[in-house]
Amino acid sequence: MERTKKKHSGTKKRAVKFCPKCGSTDIFFASGLPQLRSIWDCRKCGYRGALILEDGKLAAKLEEEYAKRTVQE
């Protein structure tokens, strides 16, 4: 009986991360203390927190709403 081995490419798909405040993809892990490993920073709006989005449709709506709010201010 011949066994077939599954081939794995070794690459892991990464989900795109979005800021929950403005919908930007310019978001990164906060640097500094090791306790901040689960804290995200957004370069566009200054958001800092643990919550992050991976839903592109929702992020697009947030980005649109954020643009409207910043124009009004």
Helices and strands as residue ranges (DSSP letters): E 27-29, G 34-36, E 40-42, E 48-49, H 56-72
